[in-house]
Amino acid sequence: MLNSLKLYSKYFLKSSLSPDRKFVLHDVKRFLLKKDFYSQVKTYSAAEVQQSLQKAASWLMAAQKANQDGGMGSYHLINKWSSSYPETTGYIIPTLIQYGKVYGHQDAVNTAIRAADFLLKIQKPSGGWQGGRMKDNKPEIVFNTGQIIRGMIAAFEQTGKEIYLNAGIKAGKWLSEVQHPEGFWMTHALMNQPRVYDTFVDTPLLALFQITGNESFKAAAVRNLDWVTDEKMLENGWFEDCDNTVKRNDKPILHTIAYTLDGLIDCSVLLNDEKYFRAAENGSLLLRDTFLADGFLNGRYDRDWNGSEYMICTGCAQMVIIWLKIYKKTGDENYLEASLKMLNLLIFIQSRNIKEDNSTLGALPGSFPLWGRYEPFAFPNWATKFFCDALLLEAEAGK
């Protein structure tokens, strides 16, 4: 525990304590009393928000430079950089392309296209992409493949090169073929278990349908969406089979809850179907009101929306995205308020005000505090990816 406290103090607490206070053990305990800590979060200026985005995007580019294959890994304070992670590399591509286009950073676009070229090289003959990191050399996984399709579509739209689209189409056909007739994925799913967060796979399938007109992509997405909403959603907006583990499936992490909600919202837009938007509203509203009341969100939530475990930064960034999408549709200012408040909290966590190198500068940790159960002492690249997406969406909403 003492070593954990030292790491925690190095990366977070020193920047948060008042200048006239020395860091001692009881300060850590006080900061872990949630309301005492979260009450200190400031409101950042537009210039500070933009600087935060620039640092986060730069860290994603640094993640690619840390490996030689063109993919992106994550950073751990002890184990250092991981090997490239195909899944997250895939959905980082549209983030960097959008950032590069909006802010005129060609290096970000170039980084994204290099990542897409890396993923082309490692696509399986089936059309799917492997699970886990490159060093794991695992078979194809449904969810991971869906996220790489997002990258293939973004690379195609940016460059006009059909090689990217063709890879996405091949992957989409594989996803349609391995889907269970009842609408879920079990074969080639993580743990070989059906999971509702595959709504985040339905979105790229529907995007492929819009580009190609291939009805099988739309049919597969709708089958899965209906299975999620008709079979797995409780009246209070909580979803069964939502965790990426078996043992703790009774209280899924916010990260996979957010995947499920975001997929439903995006699919409702792509299909012009209110059913899926309404399915996402209950949980999104409850989490919004919880955050506005408490100033934080827990890492896990059970079927009665009782929270447990420390904050998961990835899920919190995802909730900003969800709330901003709902705000855009409904005009409900409470969603905007929650989004801005959460972004201030995440920028506060990102802004450690200590000397850092490219290994951590601009990145979000997996958990807050750093030793939380989700990706402890690590900076997963997907946390920073969703943070960038949230900042980009907030900038768009503010125009």
Sequence and secondary structure as in RCSB ss.txt:
>XXXX:A:sequence
MLNSLKLYSKYFLKSSLSPDRKFVLHDVKRFLLKKDFYSQVKTYSAAEVQQSLQKAASWLMAAQKANQDGGMGSY
HLINKWSSSYPETTGYIIPTLIQYGKVYGHQDAVNTAIRAADFLLKIQKPSGGWQGGRMKDNKPEIVFNTGQIIR
GMIAAFEQTGKEIYLNAGIKAGKWLSEVQHPEGFWMTHALMNQPRVYDTFVDTPLLALFQITGNESFKAAAVRNL
DWVTDEKMLENGWFEDCDNTVKRNDKPILHTIAYTLDGLIDCSVLLNDEKYFRAAENGSLLLRDTFLADGFLNGR
YDRDWNGSEYMICTGCAQMVIIWLKIYKKTGDENYLEASLKMLNLLIFIQSRNIKEDNSTLGALPGSFPLWGRYE
PFAFPNWATKFFCDALLLEAEAGK
>XXXX:A:secstr
 HHHHHHHIIIIIHHHS TTS   HHHHHHHTSHHHHHTT     HHHHHHHHHHHHHHHHHHHHTSSSS    E
ETTTEE    HHHHHHHHHHHHHHHHHHT HHHHHHHHHHHHHHHHH  TTS  BSS GGG   B HHHHHHHHH
HHHHHHHHH  HHHHHHHHHHHHHHHHHS TTS   TTSGGG   GGGHHHHHHHHHHHHHH  HHHHHHHHHHH
HHHHHHSB TTS BSS SSSSTTTTS BHHHHHHHHHHHHHHHHHHT HHHHHHHHHHHHHHHHHHHHHS   SE
E TT  EESSEEHHHHHHHHHHHHHHHHHH  HHHHHHHHHHHHHHHHHH   S   TTTTT   SEESTTSSSS
TTEE HHHHHHHHHHHHHHHHHT 
